[in-house]
Amino acid sequence: MSFKPTKNIWFNGELVPWEDAKVHVLSYALHYGSAVFEGIRAYKTQDGTKIFRLKEHTKRLLNSAKIYRMKVPFNLEEIMNACKLTVTSNDLNNGAYIRPIVFRGYGDLGLHASLDEEVETVIAAWEWGTYLGSEALNDGVDVCISSWSKIAPNTIPVMAKASGNYLSGTLVAFEAKENGYDEGICLDSNGMVSEGAGENVFLVKDDIIYTPPLSSSILDGITRDSVIKIADSLGYSVFEKEIPREQLYLADELFFTGTAAEITPIKSVDRLVIANGTKGPVTDQIQKVFFGLFDGTVSDEWGWLDSVE
């Protein structure tokens, strides 16, 4: 999905014009994928523009940087304020997708580079619709089980939202598209369901909700966590457990979650239709609460919305 450039990007503490936000071609991150990032959404609400779970996203960004030994020169509050400034300075009053990224910059290109190597911090924001398409929120998407497995937990730390981790995600997504699917799901190193190319997965069976555990090499998704809390408030039981591939085929409902994908139903897996091939009632209920936070029909009892003003 393409996007249009906005006016400004927050670059190491100051706003610079979009076209001037540049890094050197010999930056460490470009060669070794040594970057961590976040995807955050701001929504238009009746009370102005609100950012969804900004604090949790910013904490995860700093935690990801810690795992990779990057010393971020800005603290939690500074990055949160910079995210808000990036939205307001670009007049994104109808909502925005916010992309903070922290990476090792220009300097030593040895893998043993000093831990004190310069670390860059950049935040961009732009208008970006639902990742898998706005119609997918109602109609659902067709997915396949990818031939590419998820990285094992003792190879790369998957709890860090690191740029290099998404090399596997691009292969999953490319393969799915080339074979006529909207998205792919990969299995973990033990052959159990892990996650989509860039989304967490939920399964509903007999009104009980299941999702793979962190040990299945998934990202500890913030939208995933939100859905678990929403489901609990609606009276549903949610279990984090290993899910075999064939259990997806027999589900009553399946759906993806993620900042970009939001809450997207899955209507088929490997050409096998899930239930009757439409968005299920549990998915629909959770969607209504989630999007109700932004249209004012649901109160923000969890304190998830942060005003940019």
Buried (B, 14 or more C-beta within 10 A) or exposed (E): EEEEEBBBBBBBEEBBEEEEBEBEEEBBBBEBBBBBBBBBBBBBBEEEBBBBBBBBBBBBBBBBBEEBEBEBEBEBEBBBBBBBBBBBBBEBEEBBBBBBBBBBBBBEEEEEBEEEBBBBBBBBBBEBEBBBBEEBBEBBBBBBBBEBBBBEBEEBEBBBBBBBBBEBBEBBBBBBEEEEBBBBBBBBBBEBBBBBBBBBBBBBEEEBBBBBBEEBBBBBBBBBBBBBBBBEEEEBEBEBEBBEBEBBBEBBBBBBBBBBBBBBBBBBBEEEEBBEBBBBEBBBBBBBBBBBBBEEEBEBEEEBBBEBE
